[in-house]
C-alpha cells in the first residue's frame, strides 16, 4: 500500500476497534439477521452510473456542507436513474459517517435503489456495520486486503446479501481480483472496478482506464472510477469496455446533479448501442 492507503487503513482499524467495543460482533450479527433484505442492484446491461455522496475529498476539497440535505440529494440521484448510490463513511478525510449511510438507505429504500458503503474496509465486522445501516453493497479495495482476507470479505458480503465493488489500481490488482473471484467458495454479485486516481499524488492517471479494461474479467460488470466529469467521459469509458461508471466529484459540484447524471447515462447508453 502507498502512504495514503496506509493512513486510511490505520484509521479504519481504529474505528473497527471502537465499533467492536461498543457492540460485539455477535450482537451486531443478531441485529442484522432481523433486518429486511436491501434493495437489489439492478443493472441495465447497457450502461449504468453509481452516483456518489461525499462531503469532502482529499483531491477536490470541500464539496458540500456537513449539514447539507443528504436525503434530497440521494433521492435526486435515484430519480435521475442511478443504479446505486455510493456513500462515503470515512470521517477523517471525507467527512463521512455511518449515520450518512443510514440516512441515505432510508431515503432510497422506497425507491428500490441500494446504497453502497464506500470506505477503507479491513474486516468483515465493517460489512455487518454496513448491513445494519441498511446498505445493499460495499467497496473492497484489493491492495488493502490479503488474498485470504479478500476472500473472507467476499464470502461475508454474499452471506449478508451485499453486492461488492472490488477496486483495483493496476494490472497486479486486477489479477488478484480475478483469481480470488475464481477461487472463492461463494460470492454474490461482484463488480470489478478500476480507480484512475493515483493515491500518491491524488491526480487522475490519464489512460489507466483504457489500459486496464482488456484485463478485467469479462463475466463481471466493469466499473470505471474517478475522473469522469462529462457526458463525453461516460461515452469514452463505454467505448473501451466499461459497463458502469462511479461518479462522485462531478455530481457533488454540479449546479444540477440530476441533469448531469441523466446526460451521462444517455451518452453512455448511446455509446453502448
C-alpha positions as CSV (number, residue, x, y, z in Angstrom):
1,X,0.0,0.0,0.0
2,X,1.0,3.6,-0.6
3,X,1.2,6.2,2.1
4,X,-2.4,7.4,1.7
5,X,-3.9,3.9,1.9
6,X,-1.7,3.1,4.9
7,X,-3.2,6.1,6.7
8,X,-6.7,5.1,5.7
9,X,-6.1,1.6,6.9
10,X,-4.8,2.8,10.3
11,X,-7.9,5.0,10.7
12,X,-10.1,2.1,9.7
13,X,-8.6,-0.3,12.2
14,X,-9.0,2.3,14.9
15,X,-12.7,2.8,14.1
16,X,-13.1,-1.0,13.9
17,X,-11.8,-1.4,17.4
18,X,-14.1,1.4,18.7
19,X,-17.1,-0.2,17.0
20,X,-16.4,-3.7,18.4
21,X,-16.0,-2.2,21.9
22,X,-19.4,-0.6,21.6
23,X,-21.2,-3.6,20.0
24,X,-19.6,-7.1,19.9
25,X,-19.9,-9.0,16.6
26,X,-22.4,-11.4,17.9
27,X,-24.8,-8.6,18.9
28,X,-24.3,-6.9,15.5
29,X,-24.9,-10.1,13.6
30,X,-28.1,-10.7,15.5
31,X,-29.3,-7.2,14.7
32,X,-28.6,-7.8,11.0
33,X,-30.5,-11.1,11.0
34,X,-33.7,-9.2,11.9
35,X,-33.5,-6.7,9.0
36,X,-35.4,-7.0,5.7
37,X,-33.2,-7.5,2.7
38,X,-31.8,-4.4,1.0
39,X,-32.9,-3.4,-2.5
40,X,-31.0,-5.4,-5.1
41,X,-28.6,-3.8,-7.5
42,X,-30.3,-3.8,-10.9
43,X,-28.0,-3.1,-13.9
44,X,-29.4,-2.3,-17.3
45,X,-26.9,-4.4,-19.2
46,X,-26.0,-1.3,-21.3
47,X,-24.5,1.4,-19.2
48,X,-25.2,2.4,-15.6
49,X,-24.0,5.0,-13.1
50,X,-23.3,4.6,-9.4
51,X,-23.7,8.1,-8.1
52,X,-21.6,9.2,-5.1
53,X,-22.4,11.1,-2.0
54,X,-19.3,12.6,-0.4
55,X,-18.9,15.8,1.5
56,X,-15.2,16.2,1.1
57,X,-12.4,14.8,-1.0
58,X,-8.6,14.9,-0.3
59,X,-8.2,15.7,-4.0
60,X,-11.1,18.1,-4.6
61,X,-11.6,19.7,-1.1
62,X,-14.9,20.5,0.5
63,X,-17.8,19.5,-1.8
64,X,-20.8,20.0,0.5
65,X,-21.6,21.4,3.9
66,X,-21.8,18.9,6.8
67,X,-25.4,19.9,7.3
68,X,-26.4,19.5,3.6
69,X,-29.7,17.9,2.8
70,X,-28.3,14.4,2.0
71,X,-31.7,12.7,1.7
72,X,-32.9,15.1,-1.1
73,X,-29.6,14.7,-2.9
74,X,-29.7,10.9,-3.0
75,X,-33.3,10.8,-4.0
76,X,-32.5,13.1,-6.9
77,X,-29.7,10.7,-7.9
78,X,-32.2,7.8,-7.8
79,X,-34.9,9.7,-9.7
80,X,-32.3,10.6,-12.4
81,X,-31.6,6.9,-13.0
82,X,-28.7,6.0,-10.7
83,X,-28.4,2.2,-10.3
84,X,-27.0,2.7,-6.8
85,X,-25.6,5.4,-4.5
86,X,-22.1,5.2,-3.1
87,X,-21.9,6.8,0.4
88,X,-18.6,7.8,2.0
89,X,-18.5,6.7,5.6
90,X,-14.8,7.6,6.3
91,X,-14.8,10.6,8.7
92,X,-11.3,12.0,8.8
93,X,-10.6,12.8,5.2
94,X,-14.1,12.6,3.7
95,X,-16.4,13.9,6.4
96,X,-18.4,10.7,6.1
97,X,-20.2,8.6,8.7
98,X,-22.4,5.6,9.1
99,X,-25.2,8.0,10.0
100,X,-25.0,9.3,6.4
101,X,-25.3,5.8,5.1
102,X,-28.3,5.1,7.3
103,X,-30.0,8.3,6.2
104,X,-29.3,7.5,2.5
105,X,-30.7,4.0,2.8
106,X,-33.8,5.3,4.5
107,X,-34.3,7.8,1.6
108,X,-33.5,5.3,-1.1
109,X,-35.4,2.2,0.2
110,X,-38.8,3.3,-1.0
111,X,-37.3,4.0,-4.5
112,X,-35.8,0.5,-4.7
113,X,-32.2,1.8,-5.1
114,X,-29.4,0.3,-3.0
115,X,-26.7,2.3,-1.2
116,X,-23.1,1.1,-1.1
117,X,-20.8,1.7,1.8
118,X,-17.6,3.3,0.4
119,X,-14.8,3.2,3.0
120,X,-11.4,1.6,3.6
121,X,-12.7,-1.7,5.0
122,X,-10.4,-4.1,6.6
123,X,-12.6,-6.6,8.5
124,X,-15.9,-8.4,8.0
125,X,-17.3,-6.6,11.0
126,X,-17.5,-3.5,8.9
127,X,-19.7,-5.3,6.4
128,X,-22.1,-6.1,9.2
129,X,-22.0,-2.4,10.1
130,X,-22.9,-1.5,6.5
131,X,-25.8,-4.0,6.5
132,X,-27.0,-2.8,9.9
133,X,-27.2,0.7,8.4
134,X,-29.3,-0.6,5.5
135,X,-26.7,-0.8,2.8
136,X,-27.0,-3.1,-0.2
137,X,-23.3,-3.1,-1.2
138,X,-19.8,-2.3,-0.1
139,X,-16.5,-1.3,-1.6
140,X,-13.5,-3.7,-1.2
141,X,-10.0,-2.4,-2.1
142,X,-7.7,-5.2,-3.3
143,X,-4.4,-3.7,-2.2
144,X,-5.7,-3.2,1.4
145,X,-6.5,-6.8,1.9
146,X,-4.5,-10.1,1.7
147,X,-6.0,-12.8,-0.6
148,X,-7.4,-14.7,2.3
149,X,-8.9,-11.5,3.7
150,X,-10.4,-10.5,0.4
151,X,-11.9,-14.0,0.1
152,X,-13.4,-13.8,3.6
153,X,-14.8,-10.3,2.8
154,X,-16.4,-11.5,-0.4
155,X,-18.0,-14.5,1.3
156,X,-19.3,-12.4,4.1
157,X,-20.8,-9.9,1.7
158,X,-22.5,-12.8,-0.1
159,X,-23.9,-14.1,3.2
160,X,-25.3,-10.7,4.0
161,X,-26.8,-10.2,0.6
162,X,-24.4,-7.3,-0.3
163,X,-23.0,-6.7,-3.7
164,X,-19.3,-6.0,-3.7
165,X,-17.4,-3.5,-5.8
166,X,-13.8,-4.7,-5.9
167,X,-11.5,-1.8,-6.6
168,X,-8.2,-2.2,-8.4
169,X,-5.4,0.3,-9.4
170,X,-3.1,-1.7,-11.6
171,X,-2.6,-5.0,-13.5
172,X,-1.5,-6.9,-10.4
173,X,-4.6,-5.8,-8.5
174,X,-6.8,-7.0,-11.4
175,X,-5.0,-10.4,-11.5
176,X,-5.6,-10.8,-7.7
177,X,-9.2,-9.9,-8.0
178,X,-9.8,-12.3,-10.9
179,X,-8.0,-15.2,-9.1
180,X,-9.8,-14.6,-5.8
181,X,-13.2,-14.4,-7.5
182,X,-12.5,-17.7,-9.4
183,X,-11.4,-19.5,-6.2
184,X,-14.0,-18.1,-3.7
185,X,-16.4,-20.7,-2.4
186,X,-19.3,-18.3,-2.6
187,X,-19.7,-14.8,-4.0
188,X,-22.7,-12.7,-4.6
189,X,-22.9,-10.0,-7.2
190,X,-19.3,-8.7,-7.6
191,X,-18.3,-5.8,-9.8
192,X,-14.7,-5.2,-10.6
193,X,-13.6,-1.6,-10.9
194,X,-10.5,0.4,-11.9
195,X,-9.8,3.6,-9.9
196,X,-7.9,6.0,-12.2
197,X,-6.8,8.3,-9.3
198,X,-3.2,7.9,-8.3
199,X,-3.2,7.5,-4.5
200,X,0.2,9.1,-4.1
201,X,-0.4,12.3,-6.0
202,X,-4.2,12.2,-5.9
203,X,-4.2,13.1,-9.5
204,X,-6.2,11.2,-12.2
205,X,-3.8,8.9,-14.1
206,X,-4.8,9.5,-17.7
207,X,-5.0,6.4,-19.7
208,X,-5.3,3.9,-16.8
209,X,-8.9,3.1,-17.5
210,X,-8.3,2.3,-21.2
211,X,-5.1,0.3,-20.4
212,X,-6.6,-2.0,-17.8
213,X,-10.0,-2.5,-19.4
214,X,-8.9,-5.5,-21.5
215,X,-7.5,-7.2,-18.4
216,X,-10.8,-7.1,-16.4
217,X,-12.9,-10.3,-16.1
218,X,-15.4,-10.5,-18.9
219,X,-18.1,-12.2,-16.8
220,X,-18.3,-9.4,-14.2
221,X,-19.7,-5.8,-14.6
222,X,-16.7,-3.5,-15.1
223,X,-16.7,-0.2,-13.3
224,X,-14.7,3.0,-14.3
225,X,-14.0,5.1,-11.2
226,X,-12.7,8.6,-10.7
227,X,-12.1,11.5,-13.1
228,X,-15.4,11.2,-15.1
229,X,-16.9,14.7,-15.3
230,X,-18.8,15.0,-18.6
231,X,-21.2,13.0,-20.8
232,X,-18.3,12.6,-23.2
233,X,-16.3,10.9,-20.5
234,X,-19.1,8.5,-19.9
235,X,-19.2,7.6,-23.6
236,X,-15.4,7.2,-23.7
237,X,-15.3,4.6,-21.0
238,X,-18.1,2.6,-22.6
239,X,-16.1,2.5,-25.8
240,X,-13.1,1.0,-24.1
241,X,-15.1,-1.7,-22.3
242,X,-16.8,-0.5,-19.1
243,X,-20.4,-1.2,-18.2
244,X,-20.7,1.1,-15.2
245,X,-19.2,4.4,-14.0
246,X,-18.9,5.6,-10.4
247,X,-19.2,9.4,-10.5
248,X,-18.7,11.5,-7.4
249,X,-16.9,14.8,-7.5
250,X,-18.6,16.0,-10.8
251,X,-22.1,15.3,-9.4
252,X,-21.3,16.8,-6.0
253,X,-20.1,20.1,-7.6
254,X,-22.7,20.3,-10.3
255,X,-25.3,23.0,-10.2
256,X,-27.9,20.5,-11.3
257,X,-26.5,17.0,-10.4
258,X,-29.6,15.1,-11.6
259,X,-29.4,16.8,-15.0
260,X,-25.7,15.9,-15.4
261,X,-26.4,12.3,-14.3
262,X,-29.1,12.0,-16.9
263,X,-26.9,13.3,-19.6
264,X,-24.1,11.0,-18.6
265,X,-26.4,8.0,-18.7
266,X,-27.8,8.9,-22.1
267,X,-24.3,9.4,-23.6
268,X,-23.1,6.1,-22.2
269,X,-26.1,4.2,-23.4
270,X,-25.8,5.7,-26.9
271,X,-22.2,4.6,-27.0
272,X,-23.2,1.1,-25.8
273,X,-25.8,0.9,-28.6
